[in-house]
Amino acid sequence: MNLNFNKNKPQPQPLAAPARIQQAVQPATASSIFAGVEQARVMTGSNYVRDGRYFALVNRVKEGKNRNNVGFVAIEMTILVILPGMDAMHREGEEVSHLLSSNKPVYFLSDLKKFIAVAGNGTVDEVTLDICKQVSSDDNPMGGTLIEFEAKTIVTKEKKQDFTVVTYRRTVPAIEVAEKVRAEIADQVMGKGVLEALVAKEAQ
């Protein structure tokens, strides 16, 4: 499986602060409550994947551990298009996270394997330990992938608790995304002109 398929894709660029904000900012002194903001780590609650069918942009896949020292892989995405057929609980432009917890290894490895196979345009038999490590590395080979997925809430048999089943269907050609996504959402999520550049690249 070749995980470098997106290395030549134009990548979304971080948005700079508006000029009027930049001009208004003054250097903070050591006694300021804002001192050290450049080095501060931003902590936010996760917005987990909920019901619906979507086209999404994969932002990154990262490995980590929760406060109980249980390992997980987080697939971070941004919703581009809401597809018909299910009641959607996300909106266009919303950032979501599909958290795969290793507390149940059989399900964890199976779900991760299926995601990598779909996003990497390969087969589940090609997914190895080394590929899993590469996928969640700082190289971020999955970043920029356009993918179709659906999520559906079920009630577990054992504990009678709600559980969201996420199914990754396929990678989506840029032209198909371009036909359905609103232009302002594409520019907001991917960067102005990025989707058009991907369409042109695929047409070569």
Steps between C-alpha positions, in 0.01 A plus 500: 500500500642837400424758766669784316207541262415846632847648525458702181155626592470869582451503876263731688687801635447641849318831494695803617345734753322795338729795444297725729552252785872465431542878500316536829708243689769643727786296652402349837715574801619230737232601753219487244236227530574425134873436553596159362202472266729404208611185682164415654333174395141539389264254668157444348227244544464248221204524265438133431351366178121474510227371270488584130658440159777734400784596270785612725860616487738296715709752692725258681521164676672508836589258775469583868400387849211612718521594869471131590802421283289314243631537147285637220513614140303811406391554140443875474287622211301800379153456349478626142167364373192359670368213290133395478361181648554561872420773751827690539615617842797700371513810285724591208835635610483328840810326635437152638707221653456124468665356809619139486580377850735207557315386813342231281790398273301278265255777405770769509730322255214397274362855473844651447583244235179572309559876511858474375400265219228737377693826545815346351317349201630157595377179659480394863761232430755772420471670839801421717642620830744727317221655294295568815799679650552700182134600478505650851845659467584869462537439126119485494469307171119490521467876538316654206308183412142549384284222640137390522378359828181439690426479870205336672416472869405155628427363846752242623361161601711454813483839673201649316702812425503720191794430270581669170599266217714679242542352153750638250370441149760629256735778406316758291634658179549874532267563206216323683558706813515817290161420347333481842687726742415865542788715374527696824527179703773362270698824531448518876603140568765433235626844408404717207556328166627173651206286391514641147870415487425141604234470229748622240769262627266199483406593142861481381 
